[in-house]
Amino acid sequence: MEALALSVSELTGRIKRLIDSDGALASVAVRGELSNYKVYPSGHHYFTLKDAESSLRCVMFKTSAGRLSFKPESGMGVVATGRVTVYPRDGAYQLYCTELLPEGLGDLYAAFEKLKEKLRREGLFEPEHKKPLPRFPERIAVITSSAGAAVRDIIRVLKARWPMSKVLLLPVRVQGAEAPPELVGALRYANRFDLADLIIIGRGGGSIEDLWAFNDERVARAIFESEIPVISAVGHEPDVTISDYVADLRAATPSNGAELAVPDCEEMAQLVSSLGGRLFRAQEKKLAALSSRLEFCASRRALREPTAYIDGKRQEVDYLYERLGSRLERAVAGKRQSYVRLAAKLDALSPLKVLARGYAIATDGSGRTITDALEAEIGSTLSLALRRGSLGCLVTGRTEDKDGEG
């Protein structure tokens, strides 16, 4: 039976999956000599890594190439780090390079990565530990070599941008075995005696060996422990050191460190002028509004004739007083008439009127009114109330009302 034939794409895909599944090829370092090194307009770098017996196609994309700390050239011995996989279009395997170092720097790079990971785990790079830089520092301590171009660039930029700041140079060595202790000593000295509001520490560009003092753990911890904010200004834009990670702010170059340390006095002057103009216009606008308000208020009758309002209210009070008096008089007259009517009714019903017509009111000894002859016992004493005075009477007889109930 004839074996099932694979397409070229299927075979290439299988080989790619096999290579991609090999964890050892996901991150590998390869030593060799650069050959046919080319930089395309896209910013990607293409080259071949070879030795006496074999060659390996490599590509470094723009993002990774931007971090190169040297200029690669054909014939140069290097150590390339990246992942190996298959490029399906050509059916060839190649190295996708993420790091490229001159040969001999592999050990330094490994030490750099080891220390960086250690300090990262300890939290020395965390944003919450970054101290804010003073907006207008009065004193700036510069820790660098007194003989290098970096110190001249820093002082020149500081004086040009913000001449009001006092610059204090703490000269130290910036490379070699003696450099780390001197850098640490200068940092601690500046903090102990509170020499400045801000520290710039750094040096000019150089090889990775030249910059190695700024990858020293002692220097990193001294920067982290500094109570004064620190700007790390080491080397050029692609150069990155441990000091950059620990410092409160990283500058691309020493000159850039000085630019970040202070504002530009010309920009500040323009800002002040702009703010002054805005303030002046705002005050003009406010004064115009107040003037308009004053004119409006001055035109009001209450201010032109301040007693007019009171006079009007006085007239209103007089009118209300008159109306109240009229209402009170009508109310009193009505009540008086009602009183007379009620008094006449009450007088008509008064028992005194009855007595005045010759009638009498008989009461027994307990003061109870006698209205029925049967209520009085023969021989009892009654009191007869007359119009004037009363009589005490003895009941000697009684006559019953033939038409009544009794």
Contacts in CASP RR format, 6 or more apart in sequence:
PFRMAT RR
TARGET T0000
AUTHOR 0000-0000-0000
METHOD contacts of the structure
MODEL  1
MEALALSVSELTGRIKRLIDSDGALASVAVRGELSNYKVYPSGHHYFTLK
DAESSLRCVMFKTSAGRLSFKPESGMGVVATGRVTVYPRDGAYQLYCTEL
LPEGLGDLYAAFEKLKEKLRREGLFEPEHKKPLPRFPERIAVITSSAGAA
VRDIIRVLKARWPMSKVLLLPVRVQGAEAPPELVGALRYANRFDLADLII
IGRGGGSIEDLWAFNDERVARAIFESEIPVISAVGHEPDVTISDYVADLR
AATPSNGAELAVPDCEEMAQLVSSLGGRLFRAQEKKLAALSSRLEFCASR
RALREPTAYIDGKRQEVDYLYERLGSRLERAVAGKRQSYVRLAAKLDALS
PLKVLARGYAIATDGSGRTITDALEAEIGSTLSLALRRGSLGCLVTGRTE
DKDGEG
6 14 0 8 1.000
9 88 0 8 1.000
12 86 0 8 1.000
12 88 0 8 1.000
12 91 0 8 1.000
13 86 0 8 1.000
13 88 0 8 1.000
15 86 0 8 1.000
15 91 0 8 1.000
15 93 0 8 1.000
16 85 0 8 1.000
16 86 0 8 1.000
16 88 0 8 1.000
19 25 0 8 1.000
19 84 0 8 1.000
19 85 0 8 1.000
19 86 0 8 1.000
19 93 0 8 1.000
20 26 0 8 1.000
20 85 0 8 1.000
25 83 0 8 1.000
25 84 0 8 1.000
25 85 0 8 1.000
26 83 0 8 1.000
27 81 0 8 1.000
27 82 0 8 1.000
27 83 0 8 1.000
28 81 0 8 1.000
28 82 0 8 1.000
28 83 0 8 1.000
28 84 0 8 1.000
28 95 0 8 1.000
29 79 0 8 1.000
29 80 0 8 1.000
29 81 0 8 1.000
29 82 0 8 1.000
29 106 0 8 1.000
30 49 0 8 1.000
30 56 0 8 1.000
30 79 0 8 1.000
30 80 0 8 1.000
30 81 0 8 1.000
30 95 0 8 1.000
31 51 0 8 1.000
31 77 0 8 1.000
31 78 0 8 1.000
31 79 0 8 1.000
31 80 0 8 1.000
31 103 0 8 1.000
32 49 0 8 1.000
32 50 0 8 1.000
32 51 0 8 1.000
32 77 0 8 1.000
32 78 0 8 1.000
32 79 0 8 1.000
32 80 0 8 1.000
32 103 0 8 1.000
33 49 0 8 1.000
33 50 0 8 1.000
33 51 0 8 1.000
33 75 0 8 1.000
33 76 0 8 1.000
33 77 0 8 1.000
33 78 0 8 1.000
34 47 0 8 1.000
34 48 0 8 1.000
34 49 0 8 1.000
34 72 0 8 1.000
34 73 0 8 1.000
34 74 0 8 1.000
34 75 0 8 1.000
34 76 0 8 1.000
34 77 0 8 1.000
34 78 0 8 1.000
35 47 0 8 1.000
35 48 0 8 1.000
35 49 0 8 1.000
35 50 0 8 1.000
35 55 0 8 1.000
35 74 0 8 1.000
35 75 0 8 1.000
36 46 0 8 1.000
36 47 0 8 1.000
36 48 0 8 1.000
36 74 0 8 1.000
37 45 0 8 1.000
37 46 0 8 1.000
37 47 0 8 1.000
37 72 0 8 1.000
37 73 0 8 1.000
37 74 0 8 1.000
38 45 0 8 1.000
38 46 0 8 1.000
38 47 0 8 1.000
39 45 0 8 1.000
39 65 0 8 1.000
40 46 0 8 1.000
42 62 0 8 1.000
43 62 0 8 1.000
43 65 0 8 1.000
44 59 0 8 1.000
44 60 0 8 1.000
44 61 0 8 1.000
44 62 0 8 1.000
44 65 0 8 1.000
45 59 0 8 1.000
45 60 0 8 1.000
45 61 0 8 1.000
45 65 0 8 1.000
45 72 0 8 1.000
45 97 0 8 1.000
46 57 0 8 1.000
46 58 0 8 1.000
46 59 0 8 1.000
46 60 0 8 1.000
47 58 0 8 1.000
47 60 0 8 1.000
47 72 0 8 1.000
47 74 0 8 1.000
48 55 0 8 1.000
48 56 0 8 1.000
48 57 0 8 1.000
48 58 0 8 1.000
49 55 0 8 1.000
49 56 0 8 1.000
49 58 0 8 1.000
49 78 0 8 1.000
49 80 0 8 1.000
49 95 0 8 1.000
50 56 0 8 1.000
56 94 0 8 1.000
56 95 0 8 1.000
57 87 0 8 1.000
57 92 0 8 1.000
57 93 0 8 1.000
57 94 0 8 1.000
57 95 0 8 1.000
58 80 0 8 1.000
58 94 0 8 1.000
58 95 0 8 1.000
58 96 0 8 1.000
58 97 0 8 1.000
59 94 0 8 1.000
59 95 0 8 1.000
59 96 0 8 1.000
59 97 0 8 1.000
60 96 0 8 1.000
60 97 0 8 1.000
60 98 0 8 1.000
60 100 0 8 1.000
61 96 0 8 1.000
64 97 0 8 1.000
64 98 0 8 1.000
64 99 0 8 1.000
66 238 0 8 1.000
67 99 0 8 1.000
67 238 0 8 1.000
67 240 0 8 1.000
68 100 0 8 1.000
68 238 0 8 1.000
69 101 0 8 1.000
69 208 0 8 1.000
69 238 0 8 1.000
69 239 0 8 1.000
70 102 0 8 1.000
70 207 0 8 1.000
72 78 0 8 1.000
72 100 0 8 1.000
76 102 0 8 1.000
76 103 0 8 1.000
77 102 0 8 1.000
77 103 0 8 1.000
78 100 0 8 1.000
78 101 0 8 1.000
78 102 0 8 1.000
78 103 0 8 1.000
79 100 0 8 1.000
79 101 0 8 1.000
79 102 0 8 1.000
79 103 0 8 1.000
79 104 0 8 1.000
79 105 0 8 1.000
79 106 0 8 1.000
79 109 0 8 1.000
80 95 0 8 1.000
80 97 0 8 1.000
80 99 0 8 1.000
80 100 0 8 1.000
81 97 0 8 1.000
81 98 0 8 1.000
81 99 0 8 1.000
81 100 0 8 1.000
81 101 0 8 1.000
82 95 0 8 1.000
82 96 0 8 1.000
82 97 0 8 1.000
82 98 0 8 1.000
82 99 0 8 1.000
83 95 0 8 1.000
83 96 0 8 1.000
83 98 0 8 1.000
84 93 0 8 1.000
84 94 0 8 1.000
84 95 0 8 1.000
84 96 0 8 1.000
85 93 0 8 1.000
85 94 0 8 1.000
85 96 0 8 1.000
86 92 0 8 1.000
86 93 0 8 1.000
86 94 0 8 1.000
87 93 0 8 1.000
87 94 0 8 1.000
99 109 0 8 1.000
101 109 0 8 1.000
101 208 0 8 1.000
105 208 0 8 1.000
105 209 0 8 1.000
108 208 0 8 1.000
108 209 0 8 1.000
108 212 0 8 1.000
109 208 0 8 1.000
111 215 0 8 1.000
112 215 0 8 1.000
112 242 0 8 1.000
115 215 0 8 1.000
115 217 0 8 1.000
115 220 0 8 1.000
115 242 0 8 1.000
116 242 0 8 1.000
116 245 0 8 1.000
119 125 0 8 1.000
119 217 0 8 1.000
119 220 0 8 1.000
119 242 0 8 1.000
119 245 0 8 1.000
119 246 0 8 1.000
120 245 0 8 1.000
123 129 0 8 1.000
124 220 0 8 1.000
124 221 0 8 1.000
124 224 0 8 1.000
124 245 0 8 1.000
124 246 0 8 1.000
125 245 0 8 1.000
125 246 0 8 1.000
129 224 0 8 1.000
130 248 0 8 1.000
130 249 0 8 1.000
131 229 0 8 1.000
131 248 0 8 1.000
132 229 0 8 1.000
132 248 0 8 1.000
133 198 0 8 1.000
133 229 0 8 1.000
133 231 0 8 1.000
133 248 0 8 1.000
133 249 0 8 1.000
133 260 0 8 1.000
133 261 0 8 1.000
134 197 0 8 1.000
134 198 0 8 1.000
134 229 0 8 1.000
135 263 0 8 1.000
136 162 0 8 1.000
136 164 0 8 1.000
136 262 0 8 1.000
136 263 0 8 1.000
137 165 0 8 1.000
137 196 0 8 1.000
137 197 0 8 1.000
137 198 0 8 1.000
137 261 0 8 1.000
137 262 0 8 1.000
138 164 0 8 1.000
138 165 0 8 1.000
138 166 0 8 1.000
138 197 0 8 1.000
139 165 0 8 1.000
139 166 0 8 1.000
139 168 0 8 1.000
139 195 0 8 1.000
139 196 0 8 1.000
139 197 0 8 1.000
139 198 0 8 1.000
140 158 0 8 1.000
140 165 0 8 1.000
140 166 0 8 1.000
140 167 0 8 1.000
140 168 0 8 1.000
140 196 0 8 1.000
140 197 0 8 1.000
140 198 0 8 1.000
140 199 0 8 1.000
140 200 0 8 1.000
140 261 0 8 1.000
140 262 0 8 1.000
141 168 0 8 1.000
141 169 0 8 1.000
141 170 0 8 1.000
141 186 0 8 1.000
141 190 0 8 1.000
141 195 0 8 1.000
141 196 0 8 1.000
141 198 0 8 1.000
141 199 0 8 1.000
141 200 0 8 1.000
141 228 0 8 1.000
142 151 0 8 1.000
142 154 0 8 1.000
142 155 0 8 1.000
142 167 0 8 1.000
142 168 0 8 1.000
142 169 0 8 1.000
142 170 0 8 1.000
142 199 0 8 1.000
142 200 0 8 1.000
142 201 0 8 1.000
143 170 0 8 1.000
143 172 0 8 1.000
143 183 0 8 1.000
143 186 0 8 1.000
143 187 0 8 1.000
143 190 0 8 1.000
143 199 0 8 1.000
143 200 0 8 1.000
143 201 0 8 1.000
143 202 0 8 1.000
144 150 0 8 1.000
144 151 0 8 1.000
144 154 0 8 1.000
144 169 0 8 1.000
144 171 0 8 1.000
144 172 0 8 1.000
144 174 0 8 1.000
144 200 0 8 1.000
144 201 0 8 1.000
144 202 0 8 1.000
144 203 0 8 1.000
144 254 0 8 1.000
145 151 0 8 1.000
145 171 0 8 1.000
145 172 0 8 1.000
145 173 0 8 1.000
145 174 0 8 1.000
145 203 0 8 1.000
146 169 0 8 1.000
146 171 0 8 1.000
148 203 0 8 1.000
148 204 0 8 1.000
149 204 0 8 1.000
150 202 0 8 1.000
150 203 0 8 1.000
150 204 0 8 1.000
150 233 0 8 1.000
150 235 0 8 1.000
150 254 0 8 1.000
151 169 0 8 1.000
151 254 0 8 1.000
153 253 0 8 1.000
153 254 0 8 1.000
153 255 0 8 1.000
153 258 0 8 1.000
154 167 0 8 1.000
154 200 0 8 1.000
154 233 0 8 1.000
154 254 0 8 1.000
154 255 0 8 1.000
154 257 0 8 1.000
154 258 0 8 1.000
155 167 0 8 1.000
155 169 0 8 1.000
155 258 0 8 1.000
156 258 0 8 1.000
157 255 0 8 1.000
157 257 0 8 1.000
157 258 0 8 1.000
157 259 0 8 1.000
158 165 0 8 1.000
158 167 0 8 1.000
158 258 0 8 1.000
158 261 0 8 1.000
158 262 0 8 1.000
159 167 0 8 1.000
161 258 0 8 1.000
161 259 0 8 1.000
161 262 0 8 1.000
161 263 0 8 1.000
161 264 0 8 1.000
161 265 0 8 1.000
162 262 0 8 1.000
162 263 0 8 1.000
162 264 0 8 1.000
162 265 0 8 1.000
163 265 0 8 1.000
164 265 0 8 1.000
165 262 0 8 1.000
168 195 0 8 1.000
168 196 0 8 1.000
170 186 0 8 1.000
170 189 0 8 1.000
170 190 0 8 1.000
170 195 0 8 1.000
172 179 0 8 1.000
172 182 0 8 1.000
172 183 0 8 1.000
172 185 0 8 1.000
172 186 0 8 1.000
173 179 0 8 1.000
173 182 0 8 1.000
173 213 0 8 1.000
174 183 0 8 1.000
174 202 0 8 1.000
174 203 0 8 1.000
174 204 0 8 1.000
174 213 0 8 1.000
174 214 0 8 1.000
175 203 0 8 1.000
175 209 0 8 1.000
175 210 0 8 1.000
175 211 0 8 1.000
175 212 0 8 1.000
175 213 0 8 1.000
176 212 0 8 1.000
176 213 0 8 1.000
179 213 0 8 1.000
179 216 0 8 1.000
180 213 0 8 1.000
180 216 0 8 1.000
180 218 0 8 1.000
180 219 0 8 1.000
181 218 0 8 1.000
183 201 0 8 1.000
183 213 0 8 1.000
183 214 0 8 1.000
183 216 0 8 1.000
183 219 0 8 1.000
183 222 0 8 1.000
184 218 0 8 1.000
184 219 0 8 1.000
184 222 0 8 1.000
185 222 0 8 1.000
186 201 0 8 1.000
187 199 0 8 1.000
187 201 0 8 1.000
187 219 0 8 1.000
187 222 0 8 1.000
187 223 0 8 1.000
187 226 0 8 1.000
187 230 0 8 1.000
188 222 0 8 1.000
189 195 0 8 1.000
190 196 0 8 1.000
190 199 0 8 1.000
190 226 0 8 1.000
190 228 0 8 1.000
191 225 0 8 1.000
191 226 0 8 1.000
191 227 0 8 1.000
191 228 0 8 1.000
194 228 0 8 1.000
196 228 0 8 1.000
197 228 0 8 1.000
197 229 0 8 1.000
198 228 0 8 1.000
198 229 0 8 1.000
198 230 0 8 1.000
198 231 0 8 1.000
198 261 0 8 1.000
199 226 0 8 1.000
199 228 0 8 1.000
199 229 0 8 1.000
199 230 0 8 1.000
199 231 0 8 1.000
200 230 0 8 1.000
200 231 0 8 1.000
200 233 0 8 1.000
200 251 0 8 1.000
200 254 0 8 1.000
200 257 0 8 1.000
200 258 0 8 1.000
200 261 0 8 1.000
201 223 0 8 1.000
201 230 0 8 1.000
201 231 0 8 1.000
201 232 0 8 1.000
201 233 0 8 1.000
201 234 0 8 1.000
201 243 0 8 1.000
201 247 0 8 1.000
202 214 0 8 1.000
202 232 0 8 1.000
202 233 0 8 1.000
202 234 0 8 1.000
202 235 0 8 1.000
202 243 0 8 1.000
202 254 0 8 1.000
203 210 0 8 1.000
203 211 0 8 1.000
203 214 0 8 1.000
203 234 0 8 1.000
203 235 0 8 1.000
203 254 0 8 1.000
204 234 0 8 1.000
204 235 0 8 1.000
204 236 0 8 1.000
204 253 0 8 1.000
204 254 0 8 1.000
205 211 0 8 1.000
205 234 0 8 1.000
205 235 0 8 1.000
205 236 0 8 1.000
205 239 0 8 1.000
206 235 0 8 1.000
206 236 0 8 1.000
206 239 0 8 1.000
211 234 0 8 1.000
211 235 0 8 1.000
211 239 0 8 1.000
211 241 0 8 1.000
213 219 0 8 1.000
214 232 0 8 1.000
214 234 0 8 1.000
214 241 0 8 1.000
214 242 0 8 1.000
214 243 0 8 1.000
214 244 0 8 1.000
215 241 0 8 1.000
215 242 0 8 1.000
215 243 0 8 1.000
216 242 0 8 1.000
217 242 0 8 1.000
219 242 0 8 1.000
219 243 0 8 1.000
220 242 0 8 1.000
220 243 0 8 1.000
220 245 0 8 1.000
220 246 0 8 1.000
221 246 0 8 1.000
223 230 0 8 1.000
223 232 0 8 1.000
223 243 0 8 1.000
223 246 0 8 1.000
223 247 0 8 1.000
224 246 0 8 1.000
229 248 0 8 1.000
229 249 0 8 1.000
230 247 0 8 1.000
230 248 0 8 1.000
230 249 0 8 1.000
231 247 0 8 1.000
231 248 0 8 1.000
231 249 0 8 1.000
231 250 0 8 1.000
231 251 0 8 1.000
231 257 0 8 1.000
231 260 0 8 1.000
231 261 0 8 1.000
232 241 0 8 1.000
232 243 0 8 1.000
232 244 0 8 1.000
232 246 0 8 1.000
232 247 0 8 1.000
232 249 0 8 1.000
232 250 0 8 1.000
232 251 0 8 1.000
233 251 0 8 1.000
233 252 0 8 1.000
233 253 0 8 1.000
233 254 0 8 1.000
233 255 0 8 1.000
233 256 0 8 1.000
233 257 0 8 1.000
233 258 0 8 1.000
234 241 0 8 1.000
234 243 0 8 1.000
234 244 0 8 1.000
235 253 0 8 1.000
235 254 0 8 1.000
236 252 0 8 1.000
236 253 0 8 1.000
237 252 0 8 1.000
237 253 0 8 1.000
244 250 0 8 1.000
249 260 0 8 1.000
251 257 0 8 1.000
251 259 0 8 1.000
251 260 0 8 1.000
297 303 0 8 1.000
298 304 0 8 1.000
301 308 0 8 1.000
301 309 0 8 1.000
302 308 0 8 1.000
302 309 0 8 1.000
347 353 0 8 1.000
351 361 0 8 1.000
352 387 0 8 1.000
355 361 0 8 1.000
355 385 0 8 1.000
355 386 0 8 1.000
355 387 0 8 1.000
356 387 0 8 1.000
358 386 0 8 1.000
358 387 0 8 1.000
360 384 0 8 1.000
360 385 0 8 1.000
360 386 0 8 1.000
360 391 0 8 1.000
361 369 0 8 1.000
361 384 0 8 1.000
361 385 0 8 1.000
362 369 0 8 1.000
362 370 0 8 1.000
362 376 0 8 1.000
362 382 0 8 1.000
362 383 0 8 1.000
362 384 0 8 1.000
362 385 0 8 1.000
362 393 0 8 1.000
363 369 0 8 1.000
363 370 0 8 1.000
363 382 0 8 1.000
363 383 0 8 1.000
363 385 0 8 1.000
364 370 0 8 1.000
364 375 0 8 1.000
364 376 0 8 1.000
364 380 0 8 1.000
364 381 0 8 1.000
364 382 0 8 1.000
364 383 0 8 1.000
365 381 0 8 1.000
365 382 0 8 1.000
365 383 0 8 1.000
367 383 0 8 1.000
370 376 0 8 1.000
370 382 0 8 1.000
372 406 0 8 1.000
373 398 0 8 1.000
373 399 0 8 1.000
373 400 0 8 1.000
373 401 0 8 1.000
374 398 0 8 1.000
374 400 0 8 1.000
374 406 0 8 1.000
376 382 0 8 1.000
376 395 0 8 1.000
376 398 0 8 1.000
377 395 0 8 1.000
378 395 0 8 1.000
378 396 0 8 1.000
378 397 0 8 1.000
378 398 0 8 1.000
379 394 0 8 1.000
379 395 0 8 1.000
379 396 0 8 1.000
380 394 0 8 1.000
380 395 0 8 1.000
381 392 0 8 1.000
381 393 0 8 1.000
381 394 0 8 1.000
381 395 0 8 1.000
382 392 0 8 1.000
382 393 0 8 1.000
382 395 0 8 1.000
383 390 0 8 1.000
383 391 0 8 1.000
383 392 0 8 1.000
383 393 0 8 1.000
384 390 0 8 1.000
384 391 0 8 1.000
384 392 0 8 1.000
384 393 0 8 1.000
400 406 0 8 1.000
END
